[in-house]
Each structure stands twice: as structure tokens, then as C-alpha cells.
Amino acid sequence: MELKLIRKDRGYTQKKLSELSGVSQGKISEYENGMTTPRIDAAAKLASALGITLDELVGLRKRTG
């Protein structure tokens, strides 16, 4: 998953992404460190907050912006 790279590209901290997405900061940390994989609803919230598609979030499609 490309979460950490995309988050940093956007200039967001984990806390900011948590606020924007409604996903807890602890869960974001777990996702970024490979400890767990987000459920589809959490992944959709993260993608929306980052302004990308789910395919871009998981690395299936190259990001355009």
C-alpha cells in the first residue's frame, strides 16, 4: 500500500489524515507499518481524504497528482 508515501506527498501528518478521514491515527500507523490491512470502508475514507482512488492507494494505478 502506498499510504505513507502519498500522505507525505500531500504534506499531511498522521494526525491530519486522521482528522480528514475519520480513521484513527493508531490505525493509520498500523497500516503504514504493515501491521494490518485496512477494511474497504477505511481504505475508501483514506483515499477520499487524500483525493485519490482506491486503485491509486493500493498501487494498482499510477497516481496522477
PDB file with one MODEL, atoms N, CA, C and O in Angstrom:
MODEL        1
ATOM      1  N   MET A   1       0.837  -1.175   0.000  1.00  0.00           N
ATOM      2  CA  MET A   1       0.000   0.000   0.000  1.00  0.00           C
ATOM      3  C   MET A   1       0.887   1.245   0.000  1.00  0.00           C
ATOM      4  O   MET A   1       1.958   1.273   0.606  1.00  0.00           O
ATOM      5  N   GLU A   2       0.412   2.257  -0.690  1.00  0.00           N
ATOM      6  CA  GLU A   2       1.173   3.489  -0.877  1.00  0.00           C
ATOM      7  C   GLU A   2       0.821   4.586   0.132  1.00  0.00           C
ATOM      8  O   GLU A   2       1.175   5.747  -0.073  1.00  0.00           O
ATOM      9  N   LEU A   3       0.143   4.238   1.198  1.00  0.00           N
ATOM     10  CA  LEU A   3      -0.412   5.229   2.115  1.00  0.00           C
ATOM     11  C   LEU A   3       0.624   6.215   2.643  1.00  0.00           C
ATOM     12  O   LEU A   3       0.420   7.425   2.546  1.00  0.00           O
ATOM     13  N   LYS A   4       1.705   5.738   3.187  1.00  0.00           N
ATOM     14  CA  LYS A   4       2.689   6.634   3.803  1.00  0.00           C
ATOM     15  C   LYS A   4       3.283   7.583   2.776  1.00  0.00           C
ATOM     16  O   LYS A   4       3.411   8.779   3.039  1.00  0.00           O
ATOM     17  N   LEU A   5       3.642   7.073   1.624  1.00  0.00           N
ATOM     18  CA  LEU A   5       4.229   7.897   0.565  1.00  0.00           C
ATOM     19  C   LEU A   5       3.250   8.981   0.120  1.00  0.00           C
ATOM     20  O   LEU A   5       3.627  10.147  -0.003  1.00  0.00           O
ATOM     21  N   ILE A   6       2.010   8.603  -0.118  1.00  0.00           N
ATOM     22  CA  ILE A   6       1.012   9.570  -0.569  1.00  0.00           C
ATOM     23  C   ILE A   6       0.716  10.594   0.516  1.00  0.00           C
ATOM     24  O   ILE A   6       0.591  11.787   0.240  1.00  0.00           O
ATOM     25  N   ARG A   7       0.607  10.122   1.746  1.00  0.00           N
ATOM     26  CA  ARG A   7       0.349  11.044   2.865  1.00  0.00           C
ATOM     27  C   ARG A   7       1.452  12.089   2.955  1.00  0.00           C
ATOM     28  O   ARG A   7       1.179  13.280   3.108  1.00  0.00           O
ATOM     29  N   LYS A   8       2.685  11.645   2.861  1.00  0.00           N
ATOM     30  CA  LYS A   8       3.810  12.575   2.950  1.00  0.00           C
ATOM     31  C   LYS A   8       3.861  13.501   1.742  1.00  0.00           C
ATOM     32  O   LYS A   8       4.191  14.678   1.882  1.00  0.00           O
ATOM     33  N   ASP A   9       3.538  12.986   0.558  1.00  0.00           N
ATOM     34  CA  ASP A   9       3.475  13.827  -0.642  1.00  0.00           C
ATOM     35  C   ASP A   9       2.468  14.958  -0.476  1.00  0.00           C
ATOM     36  O   ASP A   9       2.668  16.058  -0.989  1.00  0.00           O
ATOM     37  N   ARG A  10       1.389  14.681   0.242  1.00  0.00           N
ATOM     38  CA  ARG A  10       0.347  15.684   0.470  1.00  0.00           C
ATOM     39  C   ARG A  10       0.717  16.646   1.608  1.00  0.00           C
ATOM     40  O   ARG A  10       0.045  17.656   1.818  1.00  0.00           O
ATOM     41  N   GLY A  11       1.780  16.325   2.330  1.00  0.00           N
ATOM     42  CA  GLY A  11       2.205  17.166   3.445  1.00  0.00           C
ATOM     43  C   GLY A  11       1.371  16.965   4.705  1.00  0.00           C
ATOM     44  O   GLY A  11       1.332  17.832   5.578  1.00  0.00           O
ATOM     45  N   TYR A  12       0.704  15.813   4.794  1.00  0.00           N
ATOM     46  CA  TYR A  12      -0.143  15.516   5.946  1.00  0.00           C
ATOM     47  C   TYR A  12       0.621  14.713   6.992  1.00  0.00           C
ATOM     48  O   TYR A  12       1.437  13.851   6.666  1.00  0.00           O
ATOM     49  N   THR A  13       0.340  15.013   8.240  1.00  0.00           N
ATOM     50  CA  THR A  13       0.780  14.144   9.324  1.00  0.00           C
ATOM     51  C   THR A  13      -0.258  13.044   9.472  1.00  0.00           C
ATOM     52  O   THR A  13      -1.344  13.123   8.898  1.00  0.00           O
ATOM     53  N   GLN A  14       0.075  12.033  10.234  1.00  0.00           N
ATOM     54  CA  GLN A  14      -0.924  11.003  10.519  1.00  0.00           C
ATOM     55  C   GLN A  14      -2.124  11.621  11.225  1.00  0.00           C
ATOM     56  O   GLN A  14      -3.265  11.243  10.960  1.00  0.00           O
ATOM     57  N   LYS A  15      -1.873  12.559  12.114  1.00  0.00           N
ATOM     58  CA  LYS A  15      -2.963  13.210  12.846  1.00  0.00           C
ATOM     59  C   LYS A  15      -3.881  13.955  11.880  1.00  0.00           C
ATOM     60  O   LYS A  15      -5.102  13.852  11.991  1.00  0.00           O
ATOM     61  N   LYS A  16      -3.317  14.698  10.940  1.00  0.00           N
ATOM     62  CA  LYS A  16      -4.123  15.451   9.981  1.00  0.00           C
ATOM     63  C   LYS A  16      -4.954  14.500   9.113  1.00  0.00           C
ATOM     64  O   LYS A  16      -6.141  14.734   8.885  1.00  0.00           O
ATOM     65  N   LEU A  17      -4.322  13.429   8.633  1.00  0.00           N
ATOM     66  CA  LEU A  17      -5.054  12.464   7.822  1.00  0.00           C
ATOM     67  C   LEU A  17      -6.169  11.816   8.630  1.00  0.00           C
ATOM     68  O   LEU A  17      -7.250  11.553   8.102  1.00  0.00           O
ATOM     69  N   SER A  18      -5.916  11.563   9.882  1.00  0.00           N
ATOM     70  CA  SER A  18      -6.942  11.005  10.758  1.00  0.00           C
ATOM     71  C   SER A  18      -8.132  11.961  10.868  1.00  0.00           C
ATOM     72  O   SER A  18      -9.286  11.539  10.783  1.00  0.00           O
ATOM     73  N   GLU A  19      -7.847  13.223  11.053  1.00  0.00           N
ATOM     74  CA  GLU A  19      -8.912  14.225  11.160  1.00  0.00           C
ATOM     75  C   GLU A  19      -9.720  14.311   9.862  1.00  0.00           C
ATOM     76  O   GLU A  19     -10.945  14.425   9.901  1.00  0.00           O
ATOM     77  N   LEU A  20      -9.043  14.258   8.726  1.00  0.00           N
ATOM     78  CA  LEU A  20      -9.713  14.383   7.430  1.00  0.00           C
ATOM     79  C   LEU A  20     -10.528  13.141   7.062  1.00  0.00           C
ATOM     80  O   LEU A  20     -11.569  13.236   6.411  1.00  0.00           O
ATOM     81  N   SER A  21     -10.037  11.980   7.492  1.00  0.00           N
ATOM     82  CA  SER A  21     -10.649  10.726   7.054  1.00  0.00           C
ATOM     83  C   SER A  21     -11.601  10.093   8.059  1.00  0.00           C
ATOM     84  O   SER A  21     -12.488   9.328   7.682  1.00  0.00           O
ATOM     85  N   GLY A  22     -11.419  10.410   9.334  1.00  0.00           N
ATOM     86  CA  GLY A  22     -12.205   9.754  10.372  1.00  0.00           C
ATOM     87  C   GLY A  22     -11.646   8.394  10.765  1.00  0.00           C
ATOM     88  O   GLY A  22     -12.280   7.656  11.519  1.00  0.00           O
ATOM     89  N   VAL A  23     -10.460   8.056  10.259  1.00  0.00           N
ATOM     90  CA  VAL A  23      -9.762   6.820  10.624  1.00  0.00           C
ATOM     91  C   VAL A  23      -8.776   7.179  11.732  1.00  0.00           C
ATOM     92  O   VAL A  23      -8.066   8.179  11.623  1.00  0.00           O
ATOM     93  N   SER A  24      -8.721   6.385  12.788  1.00  0.00           N
ATOM     94  CA  SER A  24      -7.870   6.745  13.926  1.00  0.00           C
ATOM     95  C   SER A  24      -6.394   6.801  13.529  1.00  0.00           C
ATOM     96  O   SER A  24      -5.936   6.084  12.640  1.00  0.00           O
ATOM     97  N   GLN A  25      -5.683   7.666  14.212  1.00  0.00           N
ATOM     98  CA  GLN A  25      -4.254   7.809  13.967  1.00  0.00           C
ATOM     99  C   GLN A  25      -3.529   6.490  14.237  1.00  0.00           C
ATOM    100  O   GLN A  25      -2.589   6.144  13.522  1.00  0.00           O
ATOM    101  N   GLY A  26      -3.950   5.769  15.241  1.00  0.00           N
ATOM    102  CA  GLY A  26      -3.342   4.473  15.558  1.00  0.00           C
ATOM    103  C   GLY A  26      -3.499   3.480  14.419  1.00  0.00           C
ATOM    104  O   GLY A  26      -2.567   2.745  14.094  1.00  0.00           O
ATOM    105  N   LYS A  27      -4.694   3.459  13.807  1.00  0.00           N
ATOM    106  CA  LYS A  27      -4.924   2.558  12.671  1.00  0.00           C
ATOM    107  C   LYS A  27      -4.080   2.971  11.474  1.00  0.00           C
ATOM    108  O   LYS A  27      -3.531   2.116  10.779  1.00  0.00           O
ATOM    109  N   ILE A  28      -3.972   4.264  11.228  1.00  0.00           N
ATOM    110  CA  ILE A  28      -3.143   4.738  10.121  1.00  0.00           C
ATOM    111  C   ILE A  28      -1.704   4.280  10.322  1.00  0.00           C
ATOM    112  O   ILE A  28      -1.058   3.831   9.375  1.00  0.00           O
ATOM    113  N   SER A  29      -1.202   4.390  11.538  1.00  0.00           N
ATOM    114  CA  SER A  29       0.146   3.924  11.848  1.00  0.00           C
ATOM    115  C   SER A  29       0.285   2.427  11.587  1.00  0.00           C
ATOM    116  O   SER A  29       1.280   1.983  11.015  1.00  0.00           O
ATOM    117  N   GLU A  30      -0.709   1.655  12.005  1.00  0.00           N
ATOM    118  CA  GLU A  30      -0.681   0.211  11.765  1.00  0.00           C
ATOM    119  C   GLU A  30      -0.654  -0.096  10.275  1.00  0.00           C
ATOM    120  O   GLU A  30       0.092  -0.975   9.842  1.00  0.00           O
ATOM    121  N   TYR A  31      -1.450   0.608   9.486  1.00  0.00           N
ATOM    122  CA  TYR A  31      -1.482   0.387   8.035  1.00  0.00           C
ATOM    123  C   TYR A  31      -0.127   0.725   7.416  1.00  0.00           C
ATOM    124  O   TYR A  31       0.397  -0.025   6.592  1.00  0.00           O
ATOM    125  N   GLU A  32       0.426   1.856   7.823  1.00  0.00           N
ATOM    126  CA  GLU A  32       1.699   2.299   7.246  1.00  0.00           C
ATOM    127  C   GLU A  32       2.854   1.371   7.610  1.00  0.00           C
ATOM    128  O   GLU A  32       3.805   1.230   6.842  1.00  0.00           O
ATOM    129  N   ASN A  33       2.774   0.753   8.757  1.00  0.00           N
ATOM    130  CA  ASN A  33       3.850  -0.133   9.208  1.00  0.00           C
ATOM    131  C   ASN A  33       3.609  -1.597   8.861  1.00  0.00           C
ATOM    132  O   ASN A  33       4.360  -2.475   9.286  1.00  0.00           O
ATOM    133  N   GLY A  34       2.555  -1.853   8.085  1.00  0.00           N
ATOM    134  CA  GLY A  34       2.285  -3.208   7.632  1.00  0.00           C
ATOM    135  C   GLY A  34       1.794  -4.146   8.709  1.00  0.00           C
ATOM    136  O   GLY A  34       1.845  -5.364   8.539  1.00  0.00           O
ATOM    137  N   MET A  35       1.318  -3.600   9.816  1.00  0.00           N
ATOM    138  CA  MET A  35       0.845  -4.439  10.912  1.00  0.00           C
ATOM    139  C   MET A  35      -0.543  -5.007  10.626  1.00  0.00           C
ATOM    140  O   MET A  35      -0.903  -6.074  11.123  1.00  0.00           O
ATOM    141  N   THR A  36      -1.314  -4.285   9.823  1.00  0.00           N
ATOM    142  CA  THR A  36      -2.660  -4.704   9.454  1.00  0.00           C
ATOM    143  C   THR A  36      -3.035  -4.050   8.140  1.00  0.00           C
ATOM    144  O   THR A  36      -2.384  -3.104   7.696  1.00  0.00           O
ATOM    145  N   THR A  37      -4.071  -4.552   7.529  1.00  0.00           N
ATOM    146  CA  THR A  37      -4.566  -4.013   6.265  1.00  0.00           C
ATOM    147  C   THR A  37      -5.945  -3.406   6.514  1.00  0.00           C
ATOM    148  O   THR A  37      -6.774  -3.999   7.204  1.00  0.00           O
ATOM    149  N   PRO A  38      -6.187  -2.223   5.951  1.00  0.00           N
ATOM    150  CA  PRO A  38      -7.487  -1.598   6.209  1.00  0.00           C
ATOM    151  C   PRO A  38      -8.637  -2.340   5.545  1.00  0.00           C
ATOM    152  O   PRO A  38      -8.485  -2.911   4.464  1.00  0.00           O
ATOM    153  N   ARG A  39      -9.782  -2.324   6.204  1.00  0.00           N
ATOM    154  CA  ARG A  39     -11.006  -2.815   5.574  1.00  0.00           C
ATOM    155  C   ARG A  39     -11.351  -1.861   4.446  1.00  0.00           C
ATOM    156  O   ARG A  39     -10.849  -0.738   4.402  1.00  0.00           O
ATOM    157  N   ILE A  40     -12.199  -2.300   3.541  1.00  0.00           N
ATOM    158  CA  ILE A  40     -12.527  -1.496   2.370  1.00  0.00           C
ATOM    159  C   ILE A  40     -13.130  -0.150   2.753  1.00  0.00           C
ATOM    160  O   ILE A  40     -12.860   0.850   2.088  1.00  0.00           O
ATOM    161  N   ASP A  41     -13.936  -0.100   3.801  1.00  0.00           N
ATOM    162  CA  ASP A  41     -14.541   1.181   4.193  1.00  0.00           C
ATOM    163  C   ASP A  41     -13.491   2.164   4.693  1.00  0.00           C
ATOM    164  O   ASP A  41     -13.563   3.353   4.381  1.00  0.00           O
ATOM    165  N   ALA A  42     -12.524   1.692   5.461  1.00  0.00           N
ATOM    166  CA  ALA A  42     -11.452   2.562   5.938  1.00  0.00           C
ATOM    167  C   ALA A  42     -10.557   2.998   4.778  1.00  0.00           C
ATOM    168  O   ALA A  42     -10.152   4.159   4.708  1.00  0.00           O
ATOM    169  N   ALA A  43     -10.251   2.081   3.877  1.00  0.00           N
ATOM    170  CA  ALA A  43      -9.429   2.420   2.713  1.00  0.00           C
ATOM    171  C   ALA A  43     -10.124   3.475   1.856  1.00  0.00           C
ATOM    172  O   ALA A  43      -9.475   4.386   1.341  1.00  0.00           O
ATOM    173  N   ALA A  44     -11.436   3.353   1.704  1.00  0.00           N
ATOM    174  CA  ALA A  44     -12.189   4.338   0.916  1.00  0.00           C
ATOM    175  C   ALA A  44     -12.145   5.712   1.578  1.00  0.00           C
ATOM    176  O   ALA A  44     -12.016   6.724   0.890  1.00  0.00           O
ATOM    177  N   LYS A  45     -12.250   5.758   2.895  1.00  0.00           N
ATOM    178  CA  LYS A  45     -12.171   7.030   3.621  1.00  0.00           C
ATOM    179  C   LYS A  45     -10.792   7.668   3.452  1.00  0.00           C
ATOM    180  O   LYS A  45     -10.675   8.876   3.249  1.00  0.00           O
ATOM    181  N   LEU A  46      -9.752   6.834   3.540  1.00  0.00           N
ATOM    182  CA  LEU A  46      -8.391   7.349   3.385  1.00  0.00           C
ATOM    183  C   LEU A  46      -8.163   7.866   1.973  1.00  0.00           C
ATOM    184  O   LEU A  46      -7.604   8.947   1.790  1.00  0.00           O
ATOM    185  N   ALA A  47      -8.588   7.106   0.981  1.00  0.00           N
ATOM    186  CA  ALA A  47      -8.423   7.522  -0.409  1.00  0.00           C
ATOM    187  C   ALA A  47      -9.154   8.835  -0.656  1.00  0.00           C
ATOM    188  O   ALA A  47      -8.612   9.740  -1.291  1.00  0.00           O
ATOM    189  N   SER A  48     -10.373   8.939  -0.161  1.00  0.00           N
ATOM    190  CA  SER A  48     -11.153  10.164  -0.340  1.00  0.00           C
ATOM    191  C   SER A  48     -10.454  11.361   0.302  1.00  0.00           C
ATOM    192  O   SER A  48     -10.367  12.429  -0.305  1.00  0.00           O
ATOM    193  N   ALA A  49      -9.960  11.189   1.515  1.00  0.00           N
ATOM    194  CA  ALA A  49      -9.276  12.277   2.224  1.00  0.00           C
ATOM    195  C   ALA A  49      -8.002  12.697   1.494  1.00  0.00           C
ATOM    196  O   ALA A  49      -7.601  13.860   1.558  1.00  0.00           O
ATOM    197  N   LEU A  50      -7.374  11.760   0.809  1.00  0.00           N
ATOM    198  CA  LEU A  50      -6.140  12.052   0.067  1.00  0.00           C
ATOM    199  C   LEU A  50      -6.420  12.517  -1.360  1.00  0.00           C
ATOM    200  O   LEU A  50      -5.501  12.934  -2.065  1.00  0.00           O
ATOM    201  N   GLY A  51      -7.676  12.450  -1.791  1.00  0.00           N
ATOM    202  CA  GLY A  51      -8.042  12.883  -3.133  1.00  0.00           C
ATOM    203  C   GLY A  51      -7.575  11.948  -4.229  1.00  0.00           C
ATOM    204  O   GLY A  51      -7.224  12.383  -5.326  1.00  0.00           O
ATOM    205  N   ILE A  52      -7.573  10.639  -3.918  1.00  0.00           N
ATOM    206  CA  ILE A  52      -7.121   9.630  -4.877  1.00  0.00           C
ATOM    207  C   ILE A  52      -8.134   8.491  -4.941  1.00  0.00           C
ATOM    208  O   ILE A  52      -9.079   8.441  -4.153  1.00  0.00           O
ATOM    209  N   THR A  53      -7.927   7.582  -5.883  1.00  0.00           N
ATOM    210  CA  THR A  53      -8.786   6.407  -5.991  1.00  0.00           C
ATOM    211  C   THR A  53      -8.246   5.283  -5.114  1.00  0.00           C
ATOM    212  O   THR A  53      -7.100   5.323  -4.666  1.00  0.00           O
ATOM    213  N   LEU A  54      -9.079   4.289  -4.880  1.00  0.00           N
ATOM    214  CA  LEU A  54      -8.612   3.104  -4.152  1.00  0.00           C
ATOM    215  C   LEU A  54      -7.490   2.414  -4.912  1.00  0.00           C
ATOM    216  O   LEU A  54      -6.534   1.935  -4.301  1.00  0.00           O
ATOM    217  N   ASP A  55      -7.594   2.356  -6.243  1.00  0.00           N
ATOM    218  CA  ASP A  55      -6.537   1.740  -7.046  1.00  0.00           C
ATOM    219  C   ASP A  55      -5.207   2.446  -6.828  1.00  0.00           C
ATOM    220  O   ASP A  55      -4.165   1.797  -6.727  1.00  0.00           O
ATOM    221  N   GLU A  56      -5.239   3.761  -6.757  1.00  0.00           N
ATOM    222  CA  GLU A  56      -4.007   4.518  -6.517  1.00  0.00           C
ATOM    223  C   GLU A  56      -3.472   4.254  -5.116  1.00  0.00           C
ATOM    224  O   GLU A  56      -2.262   4.144  -4.923  1.00  0.00           O
ATOM    225  N   LEU A  57      -4.361   4.153  -4.146  1.00  0.00           N
ATOM    226  CA  LEU A  57      -3.944   3.910  -2.764  1.00  0.00           C
ATOM    227  C   LEU A  57      -3.209   2.585  -2.628  1.00  0.00           C
ATOM    228  O   LEU A  57      -2.205   2.498  -1.922  1.00  0.00           O
ATOM    229  N   VAL A  58      -3.703   1.564  -3.296  1.00  0.00           N
ATOM    230  CA  VAL A  58      -3.074   0.247  -3.160  1.00  0.00           C
ATOM    231  C   VAL A  58      -1.995  -0.004  -4.207  1.00  0.00           C
ATOM    232  O   VAL A  58      -1.387  -1.073  -4.237  1.00  0.00           O
ATOM    233  N   GLY A  59      -1.762   0.986  -5.065  1.00  0.00           N
ATOM    234  CA  GLY A  59      -0.664   0.872  -6.019  1.00  0.00           C
ATOM    235  C   GLY A  59      -1.011   0.156  -7.310  1.00  0.00           C
ATOM    236  O   GLY A  59      -0.112  -0.230  -8.058  1.00  0.00           O
ATOM    237  N   LEU A  60      -2.302  -0.032  -7.591  1.00  0.00           N
ATOM    238  CA  LEU A  60      -2.692  -0.698  -8.838  1.00  0.00           C
ATOM    239  C   LEU A  60      -2.680   0.254 -10.023  1.00  0.00           C
ATOM    240  O   LEU A  60      -2.578  -0.176 -11.172  1.00  0.00           O
ATOM    241  N   ARG A  61      -2.783   1.530  -9.745  1.00  0.00           N
ATOM    242  CA  ARG A  61      -2.772   2.545 -10.797  1.00  0.00           C
ATOM    243  C   ARG A  61      -1.829   3.657 -10.367  1.00  0.00           C
ATOM    244  O   ARG A  61      -1.813   4.057  -9.203  1.00  0.00           O
ATOM    245  N   LYS A  62      -1.052   4.146 -11.307  1.00  0.00           N
ATOM    246  CA  LYS A  62      -0.123   5.232 -11.019  1.00  0.00           C
ATOM    247  C   LYS A  62      -0.884   6.508 -10.680  1.00  0.00           C
ATOM    248  O   LYS A  62      -1.870   6.860 -11.328  1.00  0.00           O
ATOM    249  N   ARG A  63      -0.403   7.182  -9.657  1.00  0.00           N
ATOM    250  CA  ARG A  63      -1.032   8.434  -9.264  1.00  0.00           C
ATOM    251  C   ARG A  63      -0.730   9.508 -10.298  1.00  0.00           C
ATOM    252  O   ARG A  63       0.344   9.534 -10.899  1.00  0.00           O
ATOM    253  N   THR A  64      -1.707  10.398 -10.493  1.00  0.00           N
ATOM    254  CA  THR A  64      -1.527  11.460 -11.472  1.00  0.00           C
ATOM    255  C   THR A  64      -1.234  12.798 -10.825  1.00  0.00           C
ATOM    256  O   THR A  64      -0.843  13.742 -11.512  1.00  0.00           O
ATOM    257  N   GLY A  65      -1.412  12.898  -9.532  1.00  0.00           N
ATOM    258  CA  GLY A  65      -1.205  14.207  -8.920  1.00  0.00           C
ATOM    259  C   GLY A  65      -0.714  14.163  -7.580  1.00  0.00           C
ATOM    260  O   GLY A  65      -0.503  15.208  -6.965  1.00  0.00           O
TER     261      GLY A  65
ENDMDL
END
